[in-house]
Amino acid sequence: MTIPHRVLANARRIADRPAFLRPRGGDWEPVTWEGYGADLEAAAAGLVALGLAPGGAVSILGFNRPEWVVFDVAAMAAGGAPAGIYTTNSAEEVGYILEHSRSRAVLVENRAQWEKVAAVRSGLPDLEAIVLMEGDHGIEDDGTLSWQGLLSLGGGGDRDQVARRMGSLQADAPATLIYTSGTTGPAKGVVLTHDNLAWTASTAIELLAITADERVLSYLPLSHIAEQVFTIHAAATAGYAVWFARSVERLRSDLPEVRPTVFFGVPRVWEGMERG
């Protein structure tokens, strides 16, 4: 079962349980599995309406939040492959990935990331739309959509087409594109299949004895496959809830609030904790 299929199964099976918790002021706002599934289907139909074809690609440029995950899995559901871009990448590096992947749409977090795409857009003939994760940031541009605009486009779109595409997903078909950070040269793209993602998620859950009652904090870049496994793929497989950190800088204050039962960290994170 692919990751999109697992999400939609959870939307039916554990509809009222939280899939995400996002920071809102001093509190955490839940998004249920049912809400996740509904947004996934609407976003997938919206991407189809924007011209995403089976085997095509989209990109995502922003910090971890529910819209990042929904857009990612929606692209898979529509038969495409999402590519995460590091928020630290320059406009030139962003343009390279958008051009190399031939992305049809790109989801951006804010105006600063939008400006990177806008600066190179004239050289991206395949790019149909820029989608903003939240609000409009004062941007008036015919080629830019709000998040709600994408969902509304999908609401009037062809849901049957999305269902047909999901029904024809093949285990060995591309599911995501993982680009290197580009520190030693142009970013290199790695193609991972639906089977790659599903097997890795299921195996991680089995090895770590992960259950639907876990609390996971998402804070490392989602453009990296390791964070995707715990925030997206294993969550869809086990059905646990993911809390989205306010920022990496505020990790120390988020940890005692969230009290994660599963916490993934790279060496420098553990070294920082050891230093206090």
PyRosetta script that sets phi, psi and omega in degrees:
from pyrosetta import init, pose_from_sequence

init()
pose = pose_from_sequence("MTIPHRVLANARRIADRPAFLRPRGGDWEPVTWEGYGADLEAAAAGLVALGLAPGGAVSILGFNRPEWVVFDVAAMAAGGAPAGIYTTNSAEEVGYILEHSRSRAVLVENRAQWEKVAAVRSGLPDLEAIVLMEGDHGIEDDGTLSWQGLLSLGGGGDRDQVARRMGSLQADAPATLIYTSGTTGPAKGVVLTHDNLAWTASTAIELLAITADERVLSYLPLSHIAEQVFTIHAAATAGYAVWFARSVERLRSDLPEVRPTVFFGVPRVWEGMERG")
pose.set_psi(1, 128.3)
pose.set_omega(1, -178.2)
pose.set_phi(2, -71.9)
pose.set_psi(2, 168.5)
pose.set_omega(2, 179.1)
pose.set_phi(3, -61.3)
pose.set_psi(3, -46.0)
pose.set_omega(3, 176.7)
pose.set_phi(4, -58.7)
pose.set_psi(4, -39.8)
pose.set_omega(4, 177.9)
pose.set_phi(5, -63.2)
pose.set_psi(5, -38.4)
pose.set_omega(5, 179.9)
pose.set_phi(6, -66.7)
pose.set_psi(6, -40.1)
pose.set_omega(6, 178.2)
pose.set_phi(7, -62.1)
pose.set_psi(7, -47.5)
pose.set_omega(7, -177.8)
pose.set_phi(8, -68.1)
pose.set_psi(8, -30.6)
pose.set_omega(8, 174.8)
pose.set_phi(9, -65.2)
pose.set_psi(9, -40.6)
pose.set_omega(9, 177.0)
pose.set_phi(10, -66.0)
pose.set_psi(10, -34.9)
pose.set_omega(10, 179.5)
pose.set_phi(11, -62.1)
pose.set_psi(11, -26.3)
pose.set_omega(11, 176.5)
pose.set_phi(12, -92.1)
pose.set_psi(12, -40.7)
pose.set_omega(12, -170.9)
pose.set_phi(13, -79.4)
pose.set_psi(13, -41.1)
pose.set_omega(13, -178.1)
pose.set_phi(14, -128.6)
pose.set_psi(14, 48.8)
pose.set_omega(14, -170.3)
pose.set_phi(15, -50.9)
pose.set_psi(15, -41.5)
pose.set_omega(15, -172.6)
pose.set_phi(16, -90.2)
pose.set_psi(16, -4.6)
pose.set_omega(16, 179.1)
pose.set_phi(17, -79.4)
pose.set_psi(17, 149.2)
pose.set_omega(17, -180.0)
pose.set_phi(18, -71.5)
pose.set_psi(18, 133.5)
pose.set_omega(18, 172.4)
pose.set_phi(19, -95.8)
pose.set_psi(19, -39.1)
pose.set_omega(19, -179.4)
pose.set_phi(20, -131.4)
pose.set_psi(20, 153.4)
pose.set_omega(20, 166.3)
pose.set_phi(21, -132.7)
pose.set_psi(21, 119.2)
pose.set_omega(21, -176.7)
pose.set_phi(22, -106.6)
pose.set_psi(22, 146.1)
pose.set_omega(22, 177.9)
pose.set_phi(23, -71.2)
pose.set_psi(23, 129.7)
pose.set_omega(23, 176.3)
pose.set_phi(24, -134.9)
pose.set_psi(24, 102.8)
pose.set_omega(24, -175.7)
pose.set_phi(25, 63.9)
pose.set_psi(25, -124.1)
pose.set_omega(25, 179.4)
pose.set_phi(26, -99.6)
pose.set_psi(26, 13.5)
pose.set_omega(26, -176.2)
pose.set_phi(27, -127.1)
pose.set_psi(27, -178.2)
pose.set_omega(27, 179.6)
pose.set_phi(28, -122.9)
pose.set_psi(28, 121.9)
pose.set_omega(28, -177.3)
pose.set_phi(29, -95.7)
pose.set_psi(29, 122.7)
pose.set_omega(29, -178.3)
pose.set_phi(30, -82.5)
pose.set_psi(30, 148.6)
pose.set_omega(30, 169.1)
pose.set_phi(31, -122.8)
pose.set_psi(31, 122.6)
pose.set_omega(31, -176.3)
pose.set_phi(32, -76.6)
pose.set_psi(32, 165.9)
pose.set_omega(32, 174.6)
pose.set_phi(33, -62.6)
pose.set_psi(33, -35.3)
pose.set_omega(33, 177.1)
pose.set_phi(34, -63.0)
pose.set_psi(34, -43.1)
pose.set_omega(34, 178.0)
pose.set_phi(35, -65.4)
pose.set_psi(35, -40.1)
pose.set_omega(35, 176.2)
pose.set_phi(36, -58.7)
pose.set_psi(36, -48.5)
pose.set_omega(36, -179.1)
pose.set_phi(37, -62.6)
pose.set_psi(37, -41.2)
pose.set_omega(37, -180.0)
pose.set_phi(38, -65.1)
pose.set_psi(38, -43.1)
pose.set_omega(38, 179.1)
pose.set_phi(39, -67.7)
pose.set_psi(39, -36.4)
pose.set_omega(39, 177.6)
pose.set_phi(40, -59.6)
pose.set_psi(40, -48.3)
pose.set_omega(40, -178.3)
pose.set_phi(41, -65.2)
pose.set_psi(41, -40.3)
pose.set_omega(41, 179.4)
pose.set_phi(42, -67.2)
pose.set_psi(42, -43.5)
pose.set_omega(42, 179.8)
pose.set_phi(43, -65.2)
pose.set_psi(43, -39.4)
pose.set_omega(43, 178.0)
pose.set_phi(44, -62.2)
pose.set_psi(44, -44.0)
pose.set_omega(44, 178.1)
pose.set_phi(45, -65.7)
pose.set_psi(45, -35.3)
pose.set_omega(45, 176.4)
pose.set_phi(46, -64.1)
pose.set_psi(46, -41.0)
pose.set_omega(46, 178.4)
pose.set_phi(47, -66.5)
pose.set_psi(47, -37.9)
pose.set_omega(47, 175.4)
pose.set_phi(48, -61.5)
pose.set_psi(48, -42.5)
pose.set_omega(48, 179.2)
pose.set_phi(49, -63.8)
pose.set_psi(49, -28.8)
pose.set_omega(49, 178.0)
pose.set_phi(50, -81.4)
pose.set_psi(50, -2.6)
pose.set_omega(50, 175.5)
pose.set_phi(51, 100.7)
pose.set_psi(51, 12.2)
pose.set_omega(51, 176.2)
pose.set_phi(52, -67.9)
pose.set_psi(52, 117.9)
pose.set_omega(52, -178.9)
pose.set_phi(53, -97.7)
pose.set_psi(53, 158.3)
pose.set_omega(53, 174.0)
pose.set_phi(54, -54.7)
pose.set_psi(54, 131.2)
pose.set_omega(54, -177.2)
pose.set_phi(55, 88.2)
pose.set_psi(55, -4.7)
pose.set_omega(55, 178.5)
pose.set_phi(56, -81.7)
pose.set_psi(56, -176.8)
pose.set_omega(56, -176.0)
pose.set_phi(57, -137.3)
pose.set_psi(57, 156.8)
pose.set_omega(57, 169.3)
pose.set_phi(58, -134.3)
pose.set_psi(58, 168.7)
pose.set_omega(58, 178.6)
pose.set_phi(59, -131.5)
pose.set_psi(59, 162.4)
pose.set_omega(59, -178.9)
pose.set_phi(60, -137.2)
pose.set_psi(60, 130.7)
pose.set_omega(60, -176.5)
pose.set_phi(61, -133.6)
pose.set_psi(61, 97.1)
pose.set_omega(61, -178.7)
pose.set_phi(62, 172.4)
pose.set_psi(62, 169.9)
pose.set_omega(62, 178.5)
pose.set_phi(63, -77.6)
pose.set_psi(63, 161.7)
pose.set_omega(63, -175.4)
pose.set_phi(64, -58.4)
pose.set_psi(64, 128.3)
pose.set_omega(64, 175.4)
pose.set_phi(65, -167.1)
pose.set_psi(65, 166.2)
pose.set_omega(65, -176.2)
pose.set_phi(66, -55.0)
pose.set_psi(66, -39.7)
pose.set_omega(66, -178.6)
pose.set_phi(67, -60.4)
pose.set_psi(67, -35.1)
pose.set_omega(67, 177.3)
pose.set_phi(68, -57.5)
pose.set_psi(68, -49.9)
pose.set_omega(68, -176.1)
pose.set_phi(69, -67.6)
pose.set_psi(69, -45.5)
pose.set_omega(69, -178.7)
pose.set_phi(70, -60.6)
pose.set_psi(70, -46.3)
pose.set_omega(70, -179.6)
pose.set_phi(71, -61.5)
pose.set_psi(71, -42.1)
pose.set_omega(71, 180.0)
pose.set_phi(72, -59.3)
pose.set_psi(72, -52.9)
pose.set_omega(72, -176.8)
pose.set_phi(73, -72.6)
pose.set_psi(73, -31.4)
pose.set_omega(73, 176.9)
pose.set_phi(74, -62.8)
pose.set_psi(74, -39.1)
pose.set_omega(74, 177.8)
pose.set_phi(75, -62.0)
pose.set_psi(75, -42.2)
pose.set_omega(75, 176.6)
pose.set_phi(76, -61.3)
pose.set_psi(76, -44.1)
pose.set_omega(76, -178.6)
pose.set_phi(77, -60.8)
pose.set_psi(77, -32.4)
pose.set_omega(77, 179.9)
pose.set_phi(78, -83.2)
pose.set_psi(78, 3.4)
pose.set_omega(78, 178.5)
pose.set_phi(79, 90.3)
pose.set_psi(79, 7.1)
pose.set_omega(79, -179.0)
pose.set_phi(80, -101.3)
pose.set_psi(80, -173.6)
pose.set_omega(80, 179.2)
pose.set_phi(81, -132.1)
pose.set_psi(81, 122.0)
pose.set_omega(81, 178.1)
pose.set_phi(82, -83.1)
pose.set_psi(82, 149.5)
pose.set_omega(82, 176.7)
pose.set_phi(83, -127.2)
pose.set_psi(83, 118.4)
pose.set_omega(83, 176.2)
pose.set_phi(84, -80.5)
pose.set_psi(84, 142.8)
pose.set_omega(84, 178.9)
pose.set_phi(85, -120.0)
pose.set_psi(85, 134.3)
pose.set_omega(85, 178.8)
pose.set_phi(86, -64.7)
pose.set_psi(86, 136.1)
pose.set_omega(86, -178.1)
pose.set_phi(87, -67.2)
pose.set_psi(87, -18.0)
pose.set_omega(87, 179.1)
pose.set_phi(88, -83.8)
pose.set_psi(88, -7.3)
pose.set_omega(88, 179.7)
pose.set_phi(89, -65.3)
pose.set_psi(89, 145.5)
pose.set_omega(89, 176.7)
pose.set_phi(90, -76.0)
pose.set_psi(90, 170.0)
pose.set_omega(90, 177.3)
pose.set_phi(91, -58.1)
pose.set_psi(91, -40.1)
pose.set_omega(91, 180.0)
pose.set_phi(92, -63.7)
pose.set_psi(92, -42.9)
pose.set_omega(92, 179.7)
pose.set_phi(93, -68.3)
pose.set_psi(93, -38.3)
pose.set_omega(93, 175.8)
pose.set_phi(94, -61.6)
pose.set_psi(94, -46.1)
pose.set_omega(94, 179.4)
pose.set_phi(95, -60.1)
pose.set_psi(95, -38.1)
pose.set_omega(95, 179.6)
pose.set_phi(96, -61.3)
pose.set_psi(96, -46.2)
pose.set_omega(96, -178.5)
pose.set_phi(97, -67.7)
pose.set_psi(97, -41.5)
pose.set_omega(97, 178.5)
pose.set_phi(98, -62.3)
pose.set_psi(98, -39.5)
pose.set_omega(98, 180.0)
pose.set_phi(99, -73.3)
pose.set_psi(99, -43.8)
pose.set_omega(99, -177.5)
pose.set_phi(100, -64.0)
pose.set_psi(100, -39.8)
pose.set_omega(100, -179.4)
pose.set_phi(101, -83.4)
pose.set_psi(101, -12.7)
pose.set_omega(101, -175.2)
pose.set_phi(102, 55.8)
pose.set_psi(102, 47.2)
pose.set_omega(102, -177.0)
pose.set_phi(103, -63.3)
pose.set_psi(103, 135.6)
pose.set_omega(103, 178.7)
pose.set_phi(104, -83.6)
pose.set_psi(104, -31.0)
pose.set_omega(104, 179.1)
pose.set_phi(105, -147.2)
pose.set_psi(105, 156.3)
pose.set_omega(105, 176.1)
pose.set_phi(106, -135.4)
pose.set_psi(106, 132.5)
pose.set_omega(106, 177.0)
pose.set_phi(107, -95.6)
pose.set_psi(107, 126.6)
pose.set_omega(107, -178.8)
pose.set_phi(108, -122.9)
pose.set_psi(108, 151.8)
pose.set_omega(108, -174.1)
pose.set_phi(109, -78.6)
pose.set_psi(109, -41.8)
pose.set_omega(109, -170.9)
pose.set_phi(110, -155.2)
pose.set_psi(110, -174.0)
pose.set_omega(110, -176.7)
pose.set_phi(111, -64.8)
pose.set_psi(111, -38.8)
pose.set_omega(111, -179.2)
pose.set_phi(112, -59.6)
pose.set_psi(112, -42.5)
pose.set_omega(112, 178.5)
pose.set_phi(113, -74.0)
pose.set_psi(113, -34.8)
pose.set_omega(113, 176.3)
pose.set_phi(114, -59.7)
pose.set_psi(114, -40.7)
pose.set_omega(114, -177.8)
pose.set_phi(115, -64.6)
pose.set_psi(115, -32.1)
pose.set_omega(115, 176.3)
pose.set_phi(116, -62.1)
pose.set_psi(116, -44.9)
pose.set_omega(116, 179.9)
pose.set_phi(117, -68.5)
pose.set_psi(117, -43.9)
pose.set_omega(117, -179.0)
pose.set_phi(118, -59.3)
pose.set_psi(118, -34.0)
pose.set_omega(118, -177.2)
pose.set_phi(119, -67.5)
pose.set_psi(119, -23.9)
pose.set_omega(119, -176.4)
pose.set_phi(120, -118.0)
pose.set_psi(120, 4.9)
pose.set_omega(120, -171.7)
pose.set_phi(121, -60.8)
pose.set_psi(121, -33.1)
pose.set_omega(121, -177.0)
pose.set_phi(122, -62.3)
pose.set_psi(122, -21.0)
pose.set_omega(122, 179.5)
pose.set_phi(123, -99.8)
pose.set_psi(123, 16.7)
pose.set_omega(123, -177.0)
pose.set_phi(124, -123.4)
pose.set_psi(124, 78.1)
pose.set_omega(124, -176.0)
pose.set_phi(125, -64.2)
pose.set_psi(125, -22.5)
pose.set_omega(125, -179.1)
pose.set_phi(126, -82.3)
pose.set_psi(126, -16.7)
pose.set_omega(126, -174.4)
pose.set_phi(127, -77.9)
pose.set_psi(127, 117.1)
pose.set_omega(127, -177.9)
pose.set_phi(128, -93.8)
pose.set_psi(128, -34.4)
pose.set_omega(128, -174.6)
pose.set_phi(129, -155.0)
pose.set_psi(129, 149.0)
pose.set_omega(129, 168.2)
pose.set_phi(130, -106.9)
pose.set_psi(130, 131.2)
pose.set_omega(130, -179.2)
pose.set_phi(131, -115.3)
pose.set_psi(131, 131.1)
pose.set_omega(131, 179.1)
pose.set_phi(132, -91.3)
pose.set_psi(132, 137.3)
pose.set_omega(132, -178.1)
pose.set_phi(133, -66.0)
pose.set_psi(133, -35.7)
pose.set_omega(133, -177.8)
pose.set_phi(134, -156.8)
pose.set_psi(134, 135.4)
pose.set_omega(134, 177.9)
pose.set_phi(135, 69.4)
pose.set_psi(135, -173.5)
pose.set_omega(135, 178.6)
pose.set_phi(136, -117.1)
pose.set_psi(136, -8.2)
pose.set_omega(136, 176.5)
pose.set_phi(137, 52.6)
pose.set_psi(137, 26.7)
pose.set_omega(137, 179.4)
pose.set_phi(138, 71.0)
pose.set_psi(138, 15.9)
pose.set_omega(138, -177.5)
pose.set_phi(139, -88.7)
pose.set_psi(139, 124.4)
pose.set_omega(139, 175.0)
pose.set_phi(140, -115.7)
pose.set_psi(140, 102.4)
pose.set_omega(140, -173.8)
pose.set_phi(141, -153.6)
pose.set_psi(141, 127.4)
pose.set_omega(141, -176.4)
pose.set_phi(142, -63.3)
pose.set_psi(142, -24.5)
pose.set_omega(142, -178.2)
pose.set_phi(143, -95.1)
pose.set_psi(143, 12.6)
pose.set_omega(143, -179.0)
pose.set_phi(144, -118.5)
pose.set_psi(144, 133.5)
pose.set_omega(144, 179.3)
pose.set_phi(145, -116.5)
pose.set_psi(145, 147.5)
pose.set_omega(145, 168.5)
pose.set_phi(146, -78.1)
pose.set_psi(146, 166.6)
pose.set_omega(146, 176.1)
pose.set_phi(147, -59.5)
pose.set_psi(147, -45.2)
pose.set_omega(147, 178.5)
pose.set_phi(148, -64.2)
pose.set_psi(148, -32.1)
pose.set_omega(148, 176.6)
pose.set_phi(149, -63.0)
pose.set_psi(149, -40.0)
pose.set_omega(149, 177.4)
pose.set_phi(150, -65.2)
pose.set_psi(150, -44.6)
pose.set_omega(150, -179.8)
pose.set_phi(151, -65.3)
pose.set_psi(151, -37.4)
pose.set_omega(151, 178.1)
pose.set_phi(152, -66.9)
pose.set_psi(152, -39.1)
pose.set_omega(152, 176.5)
pose.set_phi(153, -60.1)
pose.set_psi(153, -40.3)
pose.set_omega(153, 178.0)
pose.set_phi(154, -71.3)
pose.set_psi(154, -31.2)
pose.set_omega(154, 179.2)
pose.set_phi(155, -62.7)
pose.set_psi(155, -30.9)
pose.set_omega(155, 177.1)
pose.set_phi(156, -100.4)
pose.set_psi(156, 9.6)
pose.set_omega(156, -176.7)
pose.set_phi(157, -92.4)
pose.set_psi(157, -168.4)
pose.set_omega(157, -174.4)
pose.set_phi(158, -94.0)
pose.set_psi(158, 91.0)
pose.set_omega(158, 179.0)
pose.set_phi(159, -67.0)
pose.set_psi(159, -31.5)
pose.set_omega(159, 179.0)
pose.set_phi(160, -63.7)
pose.set_psi(160, -35.1)
pose.set_omega(160, 178.5)
pose.set_phi(161, -64.0)
pose.set_psi(161, -40.9)
pose.set_omega(161, 177.4)
pose.set_phi(162, -63.1)
pose.set_psi(162, -44.4)
pose.set_omega(162, 178.9)
pose.set_phi(163, -60.3)
pose.set_psi(163, -40.6)
pose.set_omega(163, 179.0)
pose.set_phi(164, -65.6)
pose.set_psi(164, -41.6)
pose.set_omega(164, -179.9)
pose.set_phi(165, -65.8)
pose.set_psi(165, -41.2)
pose.set_omega(165, 177.5)
pose.set_phi(166, -63.3)
pose.set_psi(166, -37.3)
pose.set_omega(166, 179.8)
pose.set_phi(167, -66.9)
pose.set_psi(167, -21.8)
pose.set_omega(167, -178.0)
pose.set_phi(168, -104.6)
pose.set_psi(168, 6.9)
pose.set_omega(168, 178.5)
pose.set_phi(169, -62.4)
pose.set_psi(169, 133.7)
pose.set_omega(169, 179.7)
pose.set_phi(170, -104.8)
pose.set_psi(170, 144.1)
pose.set_omega(170, -177.3)
pose.set_phi(171, -58.0)
pose.set_psi(171, -34.0)
pose.set_omega(171, -176.8)
pose.set_phi(172, -95.5)
pose.set_psi(172, 11.7)
pose.set_omega(172, 178.7)
pose.set_phi(173, -84.2)
pose.set_psi(173, 150.6)
pose.set_omega(173, 178.0)
pose.set_phi(174, -57.7)
pose.set_psi(174, 134.0)
pose.set_omega(174, 179.3)
pose.set_phi(175, -116.8)
pose.set_psi(175, -29.8)
pose.set_omega(175, 178.8)
pose.set_phi(176, -156.3)
pose.set_psi(176, 156.4)
pose.set_omega(176, 177.2)
pose.set_phi(177, -117.2)
pose.set_psi(177, 122.3)
pose.set_omega(177, 179.7)
pose.set_phi(178, -109.4)
pose.set_psi(178, 116.2)
pose.set_omega(178, 179.5)
pose.set_phi(179, -99.2)
pose.set_psi(179, 140.4)
pose.set_omega(179, 175.3)
pose.set_phi(180, -68.7)
pose.set_psi(180, 165.4)
pose.set_omega(180, -176.3)
pose.set_phi(181, -70.9)
pose.set_psi(181, -15.0)
pose.set_omega(181, 175.8)
pose.set_phi(182, 78.9)
pose.set_psi(182, 22.4)
pose.set_omega(182, -177.4)
pose.set_phi(183, -73.7)
pose.set_psi(183, -23.3)
pose.set_omega(183, -178.1)
pose.set_phi(184, -113.0)
pose.set_psi(184, 15.1)
pose.set_omega(184, -178.6)
pose.set_phi(185, 148.6)
pose.set_psi(185, -171.3)
pose.set_omega(185, 179.4)
pose.set_phi(186, -55.5)
pose.set_psi(186, 140.9)
pose.set_omega(186, 179.8)
pose.set_phi(187, -58.6)
pose.set_psi(187, 139.4)
pose.set_omega(187, 179.9)
pose.set_phi(188, -107.6)
pose.set_psi(188, 133.8)
pose.set_omega(188, -177.5)
pose.set_phi(189, -97.5)
pose.set_psi(189, 134.2)
pose.set_omega(189, 177.2)
pose.set_phi(190, -113.8)
pose.set_psi(190, 128.3)
pose.set_omega(190, 179.1)
pose.set_phi(191, -91.5)
pose.set_psi(191, 124.4)
pose.set_omega(191, 174.5)
pose.set_phi(192, -114.3)
pose.set_psi(192, 139.3)
pose.set_omega(192, -176.0)
pose.set_phi(193, -90.9)
pose.set_psi(193, 170.0)
pose.set_omega(193, 175.8)
pose.set_phi(194, -59.0)
pose.set_psi(194, -39.7)
pose.set_omega(194, 179.5)
pose.set_phi(195, -66.3)
pose.set_psi(195, -39.4)
pose.set_omega(195, 175.9)
pose.set_phi(196, -54.4)
pose.set_psi(196, -50.3)
pose.set_omega(196, -176.2)
pose.set_phi(197, -67.2)
pose.set_psi(197, -45.9)
pose.set_omega(197, -176.9)
pose.set_phi(198, -65.3)
pose.set_psi(198, -44.1)
pose.set_omega(198, -179.2)
pose.set_phi(199, -65.3)
pose.set_psi(199, -44.9)
pose.set_omega(199, -178.8)
pose.set_phi(200, -62.2)
pose.set_psi(200, -43.1)
pose.set_omega(200, 179.4)
pose.set_phi(201, -63.2)
pose.set_psi(201, -46.9)
pose.set_omega(201, -178.9)
pose.set_phi(202, -63.8)
pose.set_psi(202, -39.4)
pose.set_omega(202, -179.6)
pose.set_phi(203, -68.5)
pose.set_psi(203, -42.0)
pose.set_omega(203, 178.2)
pose.set_phi(204, -60.6)
pose.set_psi(204, -41.9)
pose.set_omega(204, 179.6)
pose.set_phi(205, -63.4)
pose.set_psi(205, -41.7)
pose.set_omega(205, 179.9)
pose.set_phi(206, -67.4)
pose.set_psi(206, -45.5)
pose.set_omega(206, -177.2)
pose.set_phi(207, -65.6)
pose.set_psi(207, -37.6)
pose.set_omega(207, -176.1)
pose.set_phi(208, -97.2)
pose.set_psi(208, 2.0)
pose.set_omega(208, -179.2)
pose.set_phi(209, 53.7)
pose.set_psi(209, 45.5)
pose.set_omega(209, -178.7)
pose.set_phi(210, -78.8)
pose.set_psi(210, 140.3)
pose.set_omega(210, 179.9)
pose.set_phi(211, -123.7)
pose.set_psi(211, 178.1)
pose.set_omega(211, 179.0)
pose.set_phi(212, -72.2)
pose.set_psi(212, -8.3)
pose.set_omega(212, -177.8)
pose.set_phi(213, -94.6)
pose.set_psi(213, 4.7)
pose.set_omega(213, -179.5)
pose.set_phi(214, -68.9)
pose.set_psi(214, 159.3)
pose.set_omega(214, 173.0)
pose.set_phi(215, -122.9)
pose.set_psi(215, 117.6)
pose.set_omega(215, -176.0)
pose.set_phi(216, -118.4)
pose.set_psi(216, 134.7)
pose.set_omega(216, 178.4)
pose.set_phi(217, -104.5)
pose.set_psi(217, 121.4)
pose.set_omega(217, -179.1)
pose.set_phi(218, -96.6)
pose.set_psi(218, 119.8)
pose.set_omega(218, -176.4)
pose.set_phi(219, -147.2)
pose.set_psi(219, -25.7)
pose.set_omega(219, 177.3)
pose.set_phi(220, -77.5)
pose.set_psi(220, 158.8)
pose.set_omega(220, -176.2)
pose.set_phi(221, -56.2)
pose.set_psi(221, 127.4)
pose.set_omega(221, 178.1)
pose.set_phi(222, -73.7)
pose.set_psi(222, -8.0)
pose.set_omega(222, 173.8)
pose.set_phi(223, -72.8)
pose.set_psi(223, -11.8)
pose.set_omega(223, 177.5)
pose.set_phi(224, -95.4)
pose.set_psi(224, 136.5)
pose.set_omega(224, -174.9)
pose.set_phi(225, -62.7)
pose.set_psi(225, -32.0)
pose.set_omega(225, -177.7)
pose.set_phi(226, -62.5)
pose.set_psi(226, -44.3)
pose.set_omega(226, 178.4)
pose.set_phi(227, -68.9)
pose.set_psi(227, -34.7)
pose.set_omega(227, 177.2)
pose.set_phi(228, -60.7)
pose.set_psi(228, -38.7)
pose.set_omega(228, -178.6)
pose.set_phi(229, -57.2)
pose.set_psi(229, -47.9)
pose.set_omega(229, -175.6)
pose.set_phi(230, -81.7)
pose.set_psi(230, -34.6)
pose.set_omega(230, -177.7)
pose.set_phi(231, -81.1)
pose.set_psi(231, -34.5)
pose.set_omega(231, -172.5)
pose.set_phi(232, -113.3)
pose.set_psi(232, -61.6)
pose.set_omega(232, -167.3)
pose.set_phi(233, -74.7)
pose.set_psi(233, -48.8)
pose.set_omega(233, 178.9)
pose.set_phi(234, -69.2)
pose.set_psi(234, -34.3)
pose.set_omega(234, 177.4)
pose.set_phi(235, -62.0)
pose.set_psi(235, -43.3)
pose.set_omega(235, 178.5)
pose.set_phi(236, -65.3)
pose.set_psi(236, -30.3)
pose.set_omega(236, -176.8)
pose.set_phi(237, -80.9)
pose.set_psi(237, -44.8)
pose.set_omega(237, -177.7)
pose.set_phi(238, -89.7)
pose.set_psi(238, -27.1)
pose.set_omega(238, 180.0)
pose.set_phi(239, 85.8)
pose.set_psi(239, 21.1)
pose.set_omega(239, 179.0)
pose.set_phi(240, -84.3)
pose.set_psi(240, 171.9)
pose.set_omega(240, -178.4)
pose.set_phi(241, -96.5)
pose.set_psi(241, 143.9)
pose.set_omega(241, 178.8)
pose.set_phi(242, -115.0)
pose.set_psi(242, 125.9)
pose.set_omega(242, 172.5)
pose.set_phi(243, -94.2)
pose.set_psi(243, 135.3)
pose.set_omega(243, 179.0)
pose.set_phi(244, -99.6)
pose.set_psi(244, 121.3)
pose.set_omega(244, -177.7)
pose.set_phi(245, -60.5)
pose.set_psi(245, 149.3)
pose.set_omega(245, 176.8)
pose.set_phi(246, -65.0)
pose.set_psi(246, -39.4)
pose.set_omega(246, 175.8)
pose.set_phi(247, -173.0)
pose.set_psi(247, 166.0)
pose.set_omega(247, 176.3)
pose.set_phi(248, -64.1)
pose.set_psi(248, -37.7)
pose.set_omega(248, -178.5)
pose.set_phi(249, -63.5)
pose.set_psi(249, -27.1)
pose.set_omega(249, -177.7)
pose.set_phi(250, -101.0)
pose.set_psi(250, 17.6)
pose.set_omega(250, -178.2)
pose.set_phi(251, -57.3)
pose.set_psi(251, -41.8)
pose.set_omega(251, -177.1)
pose.set_phi(252, -62.0)
pose.set_psi(252, -34.7)
pose.set_omega(252, 179.0)
pose.set_phi(253, -82.7)
pose.set_psi(253, -27.5)
pose.set_omega(253, 178.4)
pose.set_phi(254, -72.1)
pose.set_psi(254, -35.9)
pose.set_omega(254, -174.9)
pose.set_phi(255, -57.5)
pose.set_psi(255, -49.9)
pose.set_omega(255, 179.9)
pose.set_phi(256, -68.9)
pose.set_psi(256, -22.2)
pose.set_omega(256, 176.3)
pose.set_phi(257, -74.9)
pose.set_psi(257, -46.0)
pose.set_omega(257, -176.0)
pose.set_phi(258, -79.3)
pose.set_psi(258, -38.6)
pose.set_omega(258, -177.1)
pose.set_phi(259, 52.7)
pose.set_psi(259, 60.5)
pose.set_omega(259, -177.0)
pose.set_phi(260, -62.8)
pose.set_psi(260, 144.0)
pose.set_omega(260, 174.9)
pose.set_phi(261, -92.3)
pose.set_psi(261, -19.5)
pose.set_omega(261, 173.7)
pose.set_phi(262, -129.2)
pose.set_psi(262, 124.6)
pose.set_omega(262, -177.7)
pose.set_phi(263, -135.7)
pose.set_psi(263, 117.7)
pose.set_omega(263, -179.9)
pose.set_phi(264, -99.2)
pose.set_psi(264, 132.8)
pose.set_omega(264, 178.8)
pose.set_phi(265, -144.5)
pose.set_psi(265, 147.8)
pose.set_omega(265, 174.4)
pose.set_phi(266, -85.9)
pose.set_psi(266, 165.6)
pose.set_omega(266, -175.5)
pose.set_phi(267, -50.7)
pose.set_psi(267, -41.9)
pose.set_omega(267, -175.9)
pose.set_phi(268, -66.6)
pose.set_psi(268, -25.8)
pose.set_omega(268, 176.4)
pose.set_phi(269, -68.0)
pose.set_psi(269, -46.6)
pose.set_omega(269, 179.4)
pose.set_phi(270, -66.5)
pose.set_psi(270, -37.3)
pose.set_omega(270, 177.8)
pose.set_phi(271, -63.2)
pose.set_psi(271, -40.2)
pose.set_omega(271, 178.4)
pose.set_phi(272, -63.9)
pose.set_psi(272, -39.3)
pose.set_omega(272, 178.1)
pose.set_phi(273, -66.3)
pose.set_psi(273, -38.5)
pose.set_omega(273, -180.0)
pose.set_phi(274, -64.7)
pose.set_psi(274, -37.8)
pose.set_omega(274, 178.5)
pose.set_phi(275, -70.4)
pose.set_psi(275, -21.6)
pose.set_omega(275, -179.3)
pose.set_phi(276, 77.4)
pose.dump_pdb("model.pdb")
